[in-house]
């Protein structure tokens, strides 16, 4: 059993901020939020800040997106990470 509850966007008992956070994620990606985002929904302000930071790190800094993808793929292959 998880120690941190995973918020479901359709759960009427979930706090409104958590449901809004998951709806924004779903609207931005067009897919159901994955479990780590459901955990972040417990603190939507912090979750939004973390997602913003990840977007800046991924899209607006350092080498090109192609080189970043190559680096991530290489690191995953070397570490035998298939997830």
PDB file of N, CA, C and O in Angstrom:
ATOM      1  N   UNK A   1       0.834  -1.177   0.000  1.00  0.00           N
ATOM      2  CA  UNK A   1       0.000   0.000   0.000  1.00  0.00           C
ATOM      3  C   UNK A   1       0.888   1.252   0.000  1.00  0.00           C
ATOM      4  O   UNK A   1       1.870   1.334   0.738  1.00  0.00           O
ATOM      5  N   UNK A   2       0.530   2.197  -0.822  1.00  0.00           N
ATOM      6  CA  UNK A   2       1.305   3.439  -0.934  1.00  0.00           C
ATOM      7  C   UNK A   2       1.143   4.289   0.321  1.00  0.00           C
ATOM      8  O   UNK A   2       0.064   4.359   0.910  1.00  0.00           O
ATOM      9  N   UNK A   3       2.233   4.929   0.713  1.00  0.00           N
ATOM     10  CA  UNK A   3       2.173   5.827   1.864  1.00  0.00           C
ATOM     11  C   UNK A   3       1.615   7.190   1.468  1.00  0.00           C
ATOM     12  O   UNK A   3       0.982   7.871   2.275  1.00  0.00           O
ATOM     13  N   UNK A   4       1.852   7.573   0.239  1.00  0.00           N
ATOM     14  CA  UNK A   4       1.330   8.840  -0.282  1.00  0.00           C
ATOM     15  C   UNK A   4       0.187   8.485  -1.223  1.00  0.00           C
ATOM     16  O   UNK A   4       0.388   7.723  -2.168  1.00  0.00           O
ATOM     17  N   UNK A   5      -0.992   9.013  -0.989  1.00  0.00           N
ATOM     18  CA  UNK A   5      -2.121   8.640  -1.848  1.00  0.00           C
ATOM     19  C   UNK A   5      -1.965   9.163  -3.279  1.00  0.00           C
ATOM     20  O   UNK A   5      -1.494  10.277  -3.508  1.00  0.00           O
ATOM     21  N   UNK A   6      -2.372   8.330  -4.223  1.00  0.00           N
ATOM     22  CA  UNK A   6      -2.393   8.750  -5.620  1.00  0.00           C
ATOM     23  C   UNK A   6      -3.777   9.323  -5.900  1.00  0.00           C
ATOM     24  O   UNK A   6      -4.783   8.618  -5.825  1.00  0.00           O
ATOM     25  N   UNK A   7      -3.811  10.594  -6.220  1.00  0.00           N
ATOM     26  CA  UNK A   7      -5.065  11.308  -6.452  1.00  0.00           C
ATOM     27  C   UNK A   7      -5.613  10.919  -7.833  1.00  0.00           C
ATOM     28  O   UNK A   7      -4.883  10.914  -8.824  1.00  0.00           O
ATOM     29  N   UNK A   8      -6.883  10.600  -7.877  1.00  0.00           N
ATOM     30  CA  UNK A   8      -7.566  10.319  -9.137  1.00  0.00           C
ATOM     31  C   UNK A   8      -8.361  11.565  -9.516  1.00  0.00           C
ATOM     32  O   UNK A   8      -9.058  12.134  -8.676  1.00  0.00           O
ATOM     33  N   UNK A   9      -8.262  11.991 -10.773  1.00  0.00           N
ATOM     34  CA  UNK A   9      -8.915  13.241 -11.170  1.00  0.00           C
ATOM     35  C   UNK A   9     -10.434  13.174 -11.099  1.00  0.00           C
ATOM     36  O   UNK A   9     -11.081  14.216 -10.989  1.00  0.00           O
ATOM     37  N   UNK A  10     -11.014  12.006 -11.157  1.00  0.00           N
ATOM     38  CA  UNK A  10     -12.467  11.887 -11.070  1.00  0.00           C
ATOM     39  C   UNK A  10     -12.978  11.662  -9.662  1.00  0.00           C
ATOM     40  O   UNK A  10     -14.185  11.522  -9.466  1.00  0.00           O
ATOM     41  N   UNK A  11     -12.095  11.623  -8.675  1.00  0.00           N
ATOM     42  CA  UNK A  11     -12.472  11.352  -7.297  1.00  0.00           C
ATOM     43  C   UNK A  11     -13.112  12.598  -6.672  1.00  0.00           C
ATOM     44  O   UNK A  11     -12.441  13.618  -6.520  1.00  0.00           O
ATOM     45  N   UNK A  12     -14.395  12.531  -6.310  1.00  0.00           N
ATOM     46  CA  UNK A  12     -15.050  13.709  -5.725  1.00  0.00           C
ATOM     47  C   UNK A  12     -14.492  14.080  -4.350  1.00  0.00           C
ATOM     48  O   UNK A  12     -14.676  15.210  -3.900  1.00  0.00           O
ATOM     49  N   UNK A  13     -13.813  13.148  -3.677  1.00  0.00           N
ATOM     50  CA  UNK A  13     -13.232  13.438  -2.360  1.00  0.00           C
ATOM     51  C   UNK A  13     -11.878  14.131  -2.471  1.00  0.00           C
ATOM     52  O   UNK A  13     -11.351  14.632  -1.478  1.00  0.00           O
ATOM     53  N   UNK A  14     -11.314  14.159  -3.678  1.00  0.00           N
ATOM     54  CA  UNK A  14     -10.013  14.810  -3.871  1.00  0.00           C
ATOM     55  C   UNK A  14     -10.166  16.317  -3.748  1.00  0.00           C
ATOM     56  O   UNK A  14     -11.191  16.871  -4.146  1.00  0.00           O
ATOM     57  N   UNK A  15      -9.155  16.987  -3.199  1.00  0.00           N
ATOM     58  CA  UNK A  15      -9.221  18.453  -3.110  1.00  0.00           C
ATOM     59  C   UNK A  15      -9.349  19.089  -4.497  1.00  0.00           C
ATOM     60  O   UNK A  15      -8.777  18.581  -5.462  1.00  0.00           O
ATOM     61  N   UNK A  16     -10.088  20.188  -4.603  1.00  0.00           N
ATOM     62  CA  UNK A  16     -10.274  20.831  -5.911  1.00  0.00           C
ATOM     63  C   UNK A  16      -8.951  21.199  -6.594  1.00  0.00           C
ATOM     64  O   UNK A  16      -8.826  21.044  -7.808  1.00  0.00           O
ATOM     65  N   UNK A  17      -7.971  21.679  -5.837  1.00  0.00           N
ATOM     66  CA  UNK A  17      -6.680  22.037  -6.431  1.00  0.00           C
ATOM     67  C   UNK A  17      -5.988  20.844  -7.053  1.00  0.00           C
ATOM     68  O   UNK A  17      -5.346  20.967  -8.096  1.00  0.00           O
ATOM     69  N   UNK A  18      -6.114  19.686  -6.415  1.00  0.00           N
ATOM     70  CA  UNK A  18      -5.498  18.466  -6.934  1.00  0.00           C
ATOM     71  C   UNK A  18      -6.179  18.035  -8.237  1.00  0.00           C
ATOM     72  O   UNK A  18      -5.512  17.647  -9.195  1.00  0.00           O
ATOM     73  N   UNK A  19      -7.507  18.108  -8.259  1.00  0.00           N
ATOM     74  CA  UNK A  19      -8.231  17.732  -9.488  1.00  0.00           C
ATOM     75  C   UNK A  19      -7.891  18.681 -10.627  1.00  0.00           C
ATOM     76  O   UNK A  19      -7.721  18.246 -11.766  1.00  0.00           O
ATOM     77  N   UNK A  20      -7.788  19.988 -10.330  1.00  0.00           N
ATOM     78  CA  UNK A  20      -7.431  20.971 -11.363  1.00  0.00           C
ATOM     79  C   UNK A  20      -6.024  20.709 -11.902  1.00  0.00           C
ATOM     80  O   UNK A  20      -5.787  20.802 -13.106  1.00  0.00           O
ATOM     81  N   UNK A  21      -5.103  20.383 -11.009  1.00  0.00           N
ATOM     82  CA  UNK A  21      -3.729  20.073 -11.412  1.00  0.00           C
ATOM     83  C   UNK A  21      -3.722  18.902 -12.393  1.00  0.00           C
ATOM     84  O   UNK A  21      -3.072  18.973 -13.436  1.00  0.00           O
ATOM     85  N   UNK A  22      -4.436  17.829 -12.068  1.00  0.00           N
ATOM     86  CA  UNK A  22      -4.467  16.663 -12.946  1.00  0.00           C
ATOM     87  C   UNK A  22      -5.170  16.969 -14.264  1.00  0.00           C
ATOM     88  O   UNK A  22      -4.778  16.448 -15.308  1.00  0.00           O
ATOM     89  N   UNK A  23      -6.200  17.804 -14.229  1.00  0.00           N
ATOM     90  CA  UNK A  23      -6.879  18.182 -15.471  1.00  0.00           C
ATOM     91  C   UNK A  23      -5.959  19.006 -16.374  1.00  0.00           C
ATOM     92  O   UNK A  23      -5.979  18.840 -17.593  1.00  0.00           O
ATOM     93  N   UNK A  24      -5.146  19.901 -15.777  1.00  0.00           N
ATOM     94  CA  UNK A  24      -4.186  20.677 -16.572  1.00  0.00           C
ATOM     95  C   UNK A  24      -3.165  19.742 -17.231  1.00  0.00           C
ATOM     96  O   UNK A  24      -2.821  19.914 -18.401  1.00  0.00           O
ATOM     97  N   UNK A  25      -2.690  18.763 -16.478  1.00  0.00           N
ATOM     98  CA  UNK A  25      -1.727  17.807 -17.025  1.00  0.00           C
ATOM     99  C   UNK A  25      -2.369  17.034 -18.164  1.00  0.00           C
ATOM    100  O   UNK A  25      -1.771  16.874 -19.229  1.00  0.00           O
ATOM    101  N   UNK A  26      -3.570  16.562 -17.943  1.00  0.00           N
ATOM    102  CA  UNK A  26      -4.272  15.786 -18.972  1.00  0.00           C
ATOM    103  C   UNK A  26      -4.523  16.636 -20.216  1.00  0.00           C
ATOM    104  O   UNK A  26      -4.389  16.152 -21.340  1.00  0.00           O
ATOM    105  N   UNK A  27      -4.885  17.901 -20.015  1.00  0.00           N
ATOM    106  CA  UNK A  27      -5.120  18.799 -21.143  1.00  0.00           C
ATOM    107  C   UNK A  27      -3.849  19.109 -21.913  1.00  0.00           C
ATOM    108  O   UNK A  27      -3.877  19.252 -23.135  1.00  0.00           O
ATOM    109  N   UNK A  28      -2.731  19.214 -21.200  1.00  0.00           N
ATOM    110  CA  UNK A  28      -1.461  19.544 -21.852  1.00  0.00           C
ATOM    111  C   UNK A  28      -0.893  18.364 -22.633  1.00  0.00           C
ATOM    112  O   UNK A  28      -0.286  18.550 -23.688  1.00  0.00           O
ATOM    113  N   UNK A  29      -1.088  17.155 -22.118  1.00  0.00           N
ATOM    114  CA  UNK A  29      -0.485  15.984 -22.763  1.00  0.00           C
ATOM    115  C   UNK A  29      -1.478  15.200 -23.603  1.00  0.00           C
ATOM    116  O   UNK A  29      -1.088  14.475 -24.518  1.00  0.00           O
ATOM    117  N   UNK A  30      -2.766  15.344 -23.292  1.00  0.00           N
ATOM    118  CA  UNK A  30      -3.784  14.572 -23.999  1.00  0.00           C
ATOM    119  C   UNK A  30      -3.861  13.133 -23.512  1.00  0.00           C
ATOM    120  O   UNK A  30      -4.583  12.323 -24.093  1.00  0.00           O
ATOM    121  N   UNK A  31      -3.129  12.806 -22.458  1.00  0.00           N
ATOM    122  CA  UNK A  31      -3.105  11.452 -21.918  1.00  0.00           C
ATOM    123  C   UNK A  31      -3.414  11.483 -20.426  1.00  0.00           C
ATOM    124  O   UNK A  31      -3.372  12.536 -19.788  1.00  0.00           O
ATOM    125  N   UNK A  32      -3.720  10.325 -19.890  1.00  0.00           N
ATOM    126  CA  UNK A  32      -3.923  10.209 -18.453  1.00  0.00           C
ATOM    127  C   UNK A  32      -2.608  10.483 -17.733  1.00  0.00           C
ATOM    128  O   UNK A  32      -1.561  10.010 -18.173  1.00  0.00           O
ATOM    129  N   UNK A  33      -2.639  11.233 -16.639  1.00  0.00           N
ATOM    130  CA  UNK A  33      -1.405  11.478 -15.877  1.00  0.00           C
ATOM    131  C   UNK A  33      -0.832  10.170 -15.327  1.00  0.00           C
ATOM    132  O   UNK A  33      -1.578   9.308 -14.864  1.00  0.00           O
ATOM    133  N   UNK A  34       0.481  10.030 -15.381  1.00  0.00           N
ATOM    134  CA  UNK A  34       1.094   8.828 -14.838  1.00  0.00           C
ATOM    135  C   UNK A  34       1.216   8.953 -13.326  1.00  0.00           C
ATOM    136  O   UNK A  34       1.006  10.031 -12.771  1.00  0.00           O
ATOM    137  N   UNK A  35       1.550   7.863 -12.663  1.00  0.00           N
ATOM    138  CA  UNK A  35       1.441   7.788 -11.206  1.00  0.00           C
ATOM    139  C   UNK A  35       2.254   8.835 -10.453  1.00  0.00           C
ATOM    140  O   UNK A  35       1.788   9.342  -9.433  1.00  0.00           O
ATOM    141  N   UNK A  36       3.442   9.171 -10.917  1.00  0.00           N
ATOM    142  CA  UNK A  36       4.220  10.164 -10.175  1.00  0.00           C
ATOM    143  C   UNK A  36       3.526  11.531 -10.201  1.00  0.00           C
ATOM    144  O   UNK A  36       3.657  12.302  -9.251  1.00  0.00           O
ATOM    145  N   UNK A  37       2.802  11.837 -11.257  1.00  0.00           N
ATOM    146  CA  UNK A  37       2.038  13.092 -11.294  1.00  0.00           C
ATOM    147  C   UNK A  37       0.835  13.021 -10.362  1.00  0.00           C
ATOM    148  O   UNK A  37       0.437  14.028  -9.777  1.00  0.00           O
ATOM    149  N   UNK A  38       0.263  11.841 -10.227  1.00  0.00           N
ATOM    150  CA  UNK A  38      -0.843  11.671  -9.278  1.00  0.00           C
ATOM    151  C   UNK A  38      -0.359  11.890  -7.846  1.00  0.00           C
ATOM    152  O   UNK A  38      -1.109  12.381  -7.003  1.00  0.00           O
ATOM    153  N   UNK A  39       0.898  11.523  -7.571  1.00  0.00           N
ATOM    154  CA  UNK A  39       1.479  11.781  -6.255  1.00  0.00           C
ATOM    155  C   UNK A  39       1.711  13.280  -6.060  1.00  0.00           C
ATOM    156  O   UNK A  39       1.447  13.817  -4.985  1.00  0.00           O
ATOM    157  N   UNK A  40       2.210  13.956  -7.108  1.00  0.00           N
ATOM    158  CA  UNK A  40       2.441  15.395  -7.022  1.00  0.00           C
ATOM    159  C   UNK A  40       1.147  16.184  -6.825  1.00  0.00           C
ATOM    160  O   UNK A  40       1.172  17.307  -6.320  1.00  0.00           O
ATOM    161  N   UNK A  41       0.034  15.603  -7.217  1.00  0.00           N
ATOM    162  CA  UNK A  41      -1.254  16.285  -7.068  1.00  0.00           C
ATOM    163  C   UNK A  41      -1.602  16.531  -5.604  1.00  0.00           C
ATOM    164  O   UNK A  41      -2.475  17.349  -5.312  1.00  0.00           O
ATOM    165  N   UNK A  42      -0.942  15.846  -4.684  1.00  0.00           N
ATOM    166  CA  UNK A  42      -1.162  16.100  -3.262  1.00  0.00           C
ATOM    167  C   UNK A  42      -0.726  17.510  -2.882  1.00  0.00           C
ATOM    168  O   UNK A  42      -1.241  18.084  -1.922  1.00  0.00           O
ATOM    169  N   UNK A  43       0.209  18.063  -3.622  1.00  0.00           N
ATOM    170  CA  UNK A  43       0.691  19.437  -3.415  1.00  0.00           C
ATOM    171  C   UNK A  43       0.772  20.110  -4.790  1.00  0.00           C
ATOM    172  O   UNK A  43       1.864  20.237  -5.343  1.00  0.00           O
ATOM    173  N   UNK A  44      -0.358  20.541  -5.348  1.00  0.00           N
ATOM    174  CA  UNK A  44      -0.389  21.046  -6.721  1.00  0.00           C
ATOM    175  C   UNK A  44       0.528  22.228  -6.989  1.00  0.00           C
ATOM    176  O   UNK A  44       1.064  22.346  -8.091  1.00  0.00           O
ATOM    177  N   UNK A  45       0.727  23.115  -6.003  1.00  0.00           N
ATOM    178  CA  UNK A  45       1.612  24.266  -6.237  1.00  0.00           C
ATOM    179  C   UNK A  45       3.047  23.781  -6.453  1.00  0.00           C
ATOM    180  O   UNK A  45       3.735  24.228  -7.370  1.00  0.00           O
ATOM    181  N   UNK A  46       3.476  22.875  -5.606  1.00  0.00           N
ATOM    182  CA  UNK A  46       4.835  22.335  -5.745  1.00  0.00           C
ATOM    183  C   UNK A  46       4.962  21.489  -6.991  1.00  0.00           C
ATOM    184  O   UNK A  46       6.000  21.513  -7.654  1.00  0.00           O
ATOM    185  N   UNK A  47       3.919  20.739  -7.323  1.00  0.00           N
ATOM    186  CA  UNK A  47       3.938  19.943  -8.543  1.00  0.00           C
ATOM    187  C   UNK A  47       4.063  20.820  -9.780  1.00  0.00           C
ATOM    188  O   UNK A  47       4.821  20.499 -10.695  1.00  0.00           O
ATOM    189  N   UNK A  48       3.331  21.916  -9.812  1.00  0.00           N
ATOM    190  CA  UNK A  48       3.410  22.847 -10.941  1.00  0.00           C
ATOM    191  C   UNK A  48       4.804  23.458 -11.057  1.00  0.00           C
ATOM    192  O   UNK A  48       5.336  23.614 -12.157  1.00  0.00           O
ATOM    193  N   UNK A  49       5.392  23.803  -9.904  1.00  0.00           N
ATOM    194  CA  UNK A  49       6.743  24.372  -9.915  1.00  0.00           C
ATOM    195  C   UNK A  49       7.758  23.351 -10.433  1.00  0.00           C
ATOM    196  O   UNK A  49       8.653  23.705 -11.200  1.00  0.00           O
ATOM    197  N   UNK A  50       7.627  22.102 -10.026  1.00  0.00           N
ATOM    198  CA  UNK A  50       8.547  21.059 -10.478  1.00  0.00           C
ATOM    199  C   UNK A  50       8.408  20.822 -11.981  1.00  0.00           C
ATOM    200  O   UNK A  50       9.408  20.647 -12.677  1.00  0.00           O
ATOM    201  N   UNK A  51       7.197  20.816 -12.473  1.00  0.00           N
ATOM    202  CA  UNK A  51       6.977  20.624 -13.903  1.00  0.00           C
ATOM    203  C   UNK A  51       7.551  21.798 -14.697  1.00  0.00           C
ATOM    204  O   UNK A  51       8.138  21.597 -15.760  1.00  0.00           O
ATOM    205  N   UNK A  52       7.386  23.014 -14.191  1.00  0.00           N
ATOM    206  CA  UNK A  52       7.963  24.186 -14.854  1.00  0.00           C
ATOM    207  C   UNK A  52       9.485  24.092 -14.903  1.00  0.00           C
ATOM    208  O   UNK A  52      10.097  24.382 -15.931  1.00  0.00           O
ATOM    209  N   UNK A  53      10.089  23.687 -13.795  1.00  0.00           N
ATOM    210  CA  UNK A  53      11.540  23.521 -13.753  1.00  0.00           C
ATOM    211  C   UNK A  53      11.996  22.463 -14.753  1.00  0.00           C
ATOM    212  O   UNK A  53      12.986  22.658 -15.458  1.00  0.00           O
ATOM    213  N   UNK A  54      11.287  21.357 -14.816  1.00  0.00           N
ATOM    214  CA  UNK A  54      11.654  20.290 -15.758  1.00  0.00           C
ATOM    215  C   UNK A  54      11.546  20.763 -17.203  1.00  0.00           C
ATOM    216  O   UNK A  54      12.387  20.421 -18.034  1.00  0.00           O
ATOM    217  N   UNK A  55      10.521  21.544 -17.504  1.00  0.00           N
ATOM    218  CA  UNK A  55      10.367  22.061 -18.871  1.00  0.00           C
ATOM    219  C   UNK A  55      11.515  22.991 -19.251  1.00  0.00           C
ATOM    220  O   UNK A  55      12.032  22.920 -20.366  1.00  0.00           O
ATOM    221  N   UNK A  56      11.909  23.853 -18.335  1.00  0.00           N
ATOM    222  CA  UNK A  56      13.021  24.768 -18.602  1.00  0.00           C
ATOM    223  C   UNK A  56      14.301  23.965 -18.809  1.00  0.00           C
ATOM    224  O   UNK A  56      15.049  24.217 -19.753  1.00  0.00           O
ATOM    225  N   UNK A  57      14.550  23.005 -17.933  1.00  0.00           N
ATOM    226  CA  UNK A  57      15.767  22.188 -18.049  1.00  0.00           C
ATOM    227  C   UNK A  57      15.766  21.381 -19.345  1.00  0.00           C
ATOM    228  O   UNK A  57      16.813  21.189 -19.963  1.00  0.00           O
ATOM    229  N   UNK A  58      14.593  20.911 -19.752  1.00  0.00           N
ATOM    230  CA  UNK A  58      14.498  20.073 -20.942  1.00  0.00           C
ATOM    231  C   UNK A  58      14.538  20.890 -22.230  1.00  0.00           C
ATOM    232  O   UNK A  58      15.208  20.508 -23.190  1.00  0.00           O
ATOM    233  N   UNK A  59      13.827  22.002 -22.251  1.00  0.00           N
ATOM    234  CA  UNK A  59      13.599  22.704 -23.512  1.00  0.00           C
ATOM    235  C   UNK A  59      14.388  23.990 -23.703  1.00  0.00           C
ATOM    236  O   UNK A  59      14.625  24.396 -24.841  1.00  0.00           O
ATOM    237  N   UNK A  60      14.797  24.635 -22.629  1.00  0.00           N
ATOM    238  CA  UNK A  60      15.331  25.984 -22.771  1.00  0.00           C
ATOM    239  C   UNK A  60      16.773  26.139 -22.311  1.00  0.00           C
ATOM    240  O   UNK A  60      17.240  27.266 -22.148  1.00  0.00           O
ATOM    241  N   UNK A  61      17.478  25.064 -22.101  1.00  0.00           N
ATOM    242  CA  UNK A  61      18.848  25.194 -21.619  1.00  0.00           C
ATOM    243  C   UNK A  61      19.762  24.177 -22.287  1.00  0.00           C
ATOM    244  O   UNK A  61      19.323  23.136 -22.775  1.00  0.00           O
ATOM    245  N   UNK A  62      21.040  24.513 -22.291  1.00  0.00           N
ATOM    246  CA  UNK A  62      22.066  23.573 -22.733  1.00  0.00           C
ATOM    247  C   UNK A  62      22.002  23.193 -24.200  1.00  0.00           C
ATOM    248  O   UNK A  62      21.598  23.989 -25.048  1.00  0.00           O
ATOM    249  N   UNK A  63      22.407  21.970 -24.484  1.00  0.00           N
ATOM    250  CA  UNK A  63      22.477  21.516 -25.875  1.00  0.00           C
ATOM    251  C   UNK A  63      21.094  21.353 -26.508  1.00  0.00           C
ATOM    252  O   UNK A  63      20.067  21.488 -25.843  1.00  0.00           O
ATOM    253  N   UNK A  64      21.097  21.067 -27.776  1.00  0.00           N
ATOM    254  CA  UNK A  64      19.835  20.917 -28.508  1.00  0.00           C
ATOM    255  C   UNK A  64      19.052  19.714 -27.976  1.00  0.00           C
ATOM    256  O   UNK A  64      19.603  18.837 -27.311  1.00  0.00           O
ATOM    257  N   UNK A  65      17.784  19.697 -28.278  1.00  0.00           N
ATOM    258  CA  UNK A  65      16.919  18.592 -27.836  1.00  0.00           C
ATOM    259  C   UNK A  65      17.423  17.258 -28.385  1.00  0.00           C
ATOM    260  O   UNK A  65      17.366  16.242 -27.693  1.00  0.00           O
ATOM    261  N   UNK A  66      17.910  17.257 -29.608  1.00  0.00           N
ATOM    262  CA  UNK A  66      18.420  16.025 -30.216  1.00  0.00           C
ATOM    263  C   UNK A  66      19.595  15.478 -29.419  1.00  0.00           C
ATOM    264  O   UNK A  66      19.654  14.277 -29.154  1.00  0.00           O
ATOM    265  N   UNK A  67      20.531  16.338 -29.035  1.00  0.00           N
ATOM    266  CA  UNK A  67      21.679  15.884 -28.257  1.00  0.00           C
ATOM    267  C   UNK A  67      21.257  15.413 -26.866  1.00  0.00           C
ATOM    268  O   UNK A  67      21.823  14.455 -26.339  1.00  0.00           O
ATOM    269  N   UNK A  68      20.275  16.074 -26.275  1.00  0.00           N
ATOM    270  CA  UNK A  68      19.781  15.642 -24.967  1.00  0.00           C
ATOM    271  C   UNK A  68      19.169  14.246 -25.065  1.00  0.00           C
ATOM    272  O   UNK A  68      19.443  13.386 -24.227  1.00  0.00           O
ATOM    273  N   UNK A  69      18.349  14.022 -26.076  1.00  0.00           N
ATOM    274  CA  UNK A  69      17.725  12.706 -26.264  1.00  0.00           C
ATOM    275  C   UNK A  69      18.802  11.638 -26.471  1.00  0.00           C
ATOM    276  O   UNK A  69      18.693  10.533 -25.938  1.00  0.00           O
ATOM    277  N   UNK A  70      19.831  11.966 -27.237  1.00  0.00           N
ATOM    278  CA  UNK A  70      20.925  11.026 -27.452  1.00  0.00           C
ATOM    279  C   UNK A  70      21.632  10.714 -26.137  1.00  0.00           C
ATOM    280  O   UNK A  70      21.954   9.557 -25.866  1.00  0.00           O
ATOM    281  N   UNK A  71      21.873  11.731 -25.324  1.00  0.00           N
ATOM    282  CA  UNK A  71      22.533  11.524 -24.030  1.00  0.00           C
ATOM    283  C   UNK A  71      21.672  10.665 -23.114  1.00  0.00           C
ATOM    284  O   UNK A  71      22.182   9.753 -22.462  1.00  0.00           O
ATOM    285  N   UNK A  72      20.366  10.945 -23.056  1.00  0.00           N
ATOM    286  CA  UNK A  72      19.475  10.162 -22.197  1.00  0.00           C
ATOM    287  C   UNK A  72      19.419   8.705 -22.666  1.00  0.00           C
ATOM    288  O   UNK A  72      19.469   7.784 -21.851  1.00  0.00           O
ATOM    289  N   UNK A  73      19.315   8.502 -23.972  1.00  0.00           N
ATOM    290  CA  UNK A  73      19.258   7.140 -24.511  1.00  0.00           C
ATOM    291  C   UNK A  73      20.551   6.391 -24.239  1.00  0.00           C
ATOM    292  O   UNK A  73      20.524   5.216 -23.876  1.00  0.00           O
ATOM    293  N   UNK A  74      21.687   7.066 -24.413  1.00  0.00           N
ATOM    294  CA  UNK A  74      22.981   6.442 -24.162  1.00  0.00           C
ATOM    295  C   UNK A  74      23.125   6.058 -22.692  1.00  0.00           C
ATOM    296  O   UNK A  74      23.551   4.948 -22.374  1.00  0.00           O
ATOM    297  N   UNK A  75      22.767   6.983 -21.796  1.00  0.00           N
ATOM    298  CA  UNK A  75      22.851   6.701 -20.362  1.00  0.00           C
ATOM    299  C   UNK A  75      21.934   5.538 -19.980  1.00  0.00           C
ATOM    300  O   UNK A  75      22.316   4.688 -19.176  1.00  0.00           O
ATOM    301  N   UNK A  76      20.743   5.497 -20.543  1.00  0.00           N
ATOM    302  CA  UNK A  76      19.818   4.397 -20.248  1.00  0.00           C
ATOM    303  C   UNK A  76      20.370   3.067 -20.742  1.00  0.00           C
ATOM    304  O   UNK A  76      20.287   2.060 -20.039  1.00  0.00           O
ATOM    305  N   UNK A  77      20.931   3.056 -21.942  1.00  0.00           N
ATOM    306  CA  UNK A  77      21.486   1.812 -22.488  1.00  0.00           C
ATOM    307  C   UNK A  77      22.685   1.341 -21.659  1.00  0.00           C
ATOM    308  O   UNK A  77      22.798   0.155 -21.349  1.00  0.00           O
ATOM    309  N   UNK A  78      23.573   2.265 -21.302  1.00  0.00           N
ATOM    310  CA  UNK A  78      24.749   1.889 -20.513  1.00  0.00           C
ATOM    311  C   UNK A  78      24.375   1.365 -19.119  1.00  0.00           C
ATOM    312  O   UNK A  78      25.056   0.501 -18.568  1.00  0.00           O
ATOM    313  N   UNK A  79      23.296   1.895 -18.567  1.00  0.00           N
ATOM    314  CA  UNK A  79      22.851   1.468 -17.244  1.00  0.00           C
ATOM    315  C   UNK A  79      21.836   0.342 -17.296  1.00  0.00           C
ATOM    316  O   UNK A  79      21.274  -0.049 -16.273  1.00  0.00           O
ATOM    317  N   UNK A  80      21.603  -0.178 -18.500  1.00  0.00           N
ATOM    318  CA  UNK A  80      20.638  -1.265 -18.720  1.00  0.00           C
ATOM    319  C   UNK A  80      19.262  -0.935 -18.138  1.00  0.00           C
ATOM    320  O   UNK A  80      18.593  -1.778 -17.542  1.00  0.00           O
ATOM    321  N   UNK A  81      18.871   0.319 -18.334  1.00  0.00           N
ATOM    322  CA  UNK A  81      17.564   0.796 -17.869  1.00  0.00           C
ATOM    323  C   UNK A  81      16.614   0.739 -19.056  1.00  0.00           C
ATOM    324  O   UNK A  81      16.800   1.450 -20.044  1.00  0.00           O
ATOM    325  N   UNK A  82      15.601  -0.104 -18.957  1.00  0.00           N
ATOM    326  CA  UNK A  82      14.694  -0.295 -20.081  1.00  0.00           C
ATOM    327  C   UNK A  82      13.334   0.336 -19.861  1.00  0.00           C
ATOM    328  O   UNK A  82      12.394   0.080 -20.614  1.00  0.00           O
ATOM    329  N   UNK A  83      13.227   1.166 -18.823  1.00  0.00           N
ATOM    330  CA  UNK A  83      11.930   1.800 -18.526  1.00  0.00           C
ATOM    331  C   UNK A  83      11.763   3.057 -19.323  1.00  0.00           C
ATOM    332  O   UNK A  83      10.737   3.728 -19.209  1.00  0.00           O
TER     333      UNK A  83
END
